[in-house]
């Protein structure tokens, strides 16, 4: 079997994180390759395995590294394919590796997941592949259902066994609770301008539209159709939910937010498609990059650098380029600075 995913470790000490990725890929039955190569100690080896892997048909790369964590960026330098970065907790809680991986310069995005989240990296890679492979997509959907069932079952396994004087365990018992969907608008498609767009951009606040505009410009140049909506999942829950549902033809969602990470968190709960997160700086100078990237198992967000809407668009292009040679060609010109995007 030809591998579709290549996992590269910066050091043998990162193998425990790689095993999280491998466990998921084995469960999803996706063939993969595993290599160890250092961006600093064996740069030529990194170059060769990435270039030859790309030529041989590798669709997604996963780079796992701690400390300076330059490996994912080094991988991105040699391939037009999407690169997922997994920061490893070696020192400082892994924050050093996270900052190094996520804050990549344009046009070299890394789809960064949470610290030590090798499992989410594998799920994200499967979501990328599942855009054009319905069998893989269905396996991801079933895996996500398993994660959801674990949460529900924990009520019986843990909560119901707790005995306290005033704890009323039979009140709204989860196993008997009927869960309904939010009632849709009469015409759900009236909530969007282009329901057939390949990329849906959701902006949490009007002040973040400037970042969304940067995404739109790059997507236009890459000839990728898109739709943009300003809606907050907290202030307008029904409208937010209906918009995501109305974009059921979208292949990728991009969430842009400068307050909390509720936009991306809301999206991943409503779709099995890959979600790219763009954390922005708010009027107080604060950003929510950590709460965007640090997602629980099963619901990864491919996080890019703070305010870096252009990299979000390039990442979307890399994901779609897996099955579109025209986008691959445009990305090659972009990275060689033969076209000005």
C-alpha positions, 0 to 999 in steps of 0.5 A: 500500500502506498502511504498517504500520510508521512509522520516525521519525528525530530527525535526518537524521544518524540515516539510516544506522541507519534504513537498517538497518531499511529493509533488513530491511523491504524483505527481509520485504516489509512496507510502511513509512513514513519521517519525520524529526521532532525531539522538541525542535525540532518537537514538534508535528510529532511529535504530528501524524504519530504521531496521524494515523499511528495513526488511519490504521492504523500498527501499530508505531512505530520511534523512532531517536534519539541524545543525549538521545533523547527521541523514542521517549518522545514517540511513546509519549505519542500512541499506544496502539501499541507503540513500538520505540526504537533508541538511536544512538551519538553521544556516550558510546558511545550509553549516554546514548541507551540509558538515556534510552530504556529507563528509561521511566515506567509506563505508557509502555514503549519496546521498546528494542533495542541501540545502533545496532541498526536491523536488530533493531528492524525484526525486532522490529516484524515479530514484533509484526505476525506474531502475527496475520499468519502470512505475515509470521511465516513470513518472519521464521522464514526470515530467522532461519534465514539468520542461523543458517546464516551462523554455521554457514557461518563454520566452513567460510569461516573456521575450516577455512582456518586452518592451525596445527600443533596445530589439528585442523580435522576434529574434529567438523566442523560441516558433518557434525555431527548436531544433535539436540533436547533429549529432551522429557518424556513429557508436555511440557504438564505443565510448564505450568499454562496452555498456551493462555496468550497471554503466558508469563512466565519468571523466572530466580530465585525472588527475581525473582518479585516483579517477575513478580507485578507483570506478572501484576497488569497482565495480569489487568486487561488481561484477557490470559491468562498463565502463569508459570514459575520456571526457570533456563536454566543450572541446568535446561536441559532443564526450561527448553527443555521449558517454552518448547516447551510454550508454543507457543501463547504469542504473547509471552514475557517474561523476568525476570532479575537475574543475567546475561541468560540467561533472555531469551537462552535464550528467543529461541533457542527461539522466533520469537515476540517476547521482552520482557526485564525486567532486575532488580536483584540482592542486590548492587545489580547489574543486567544491563540492558546484556546484556539489550538488547545482542543480536546481529542476528536475535534482538532482545529488547524491553527495558524499564527495570530492575525495571519489570515493570509496563511489560513488561505494558503493552508486551505489551498494546500488542503484542496491541492491534494486533489487539484493540480491547478491549485498545486501549480498556483501554490508553487508560483506563490512560494517561488514568488513568481506571482504576487499574492 
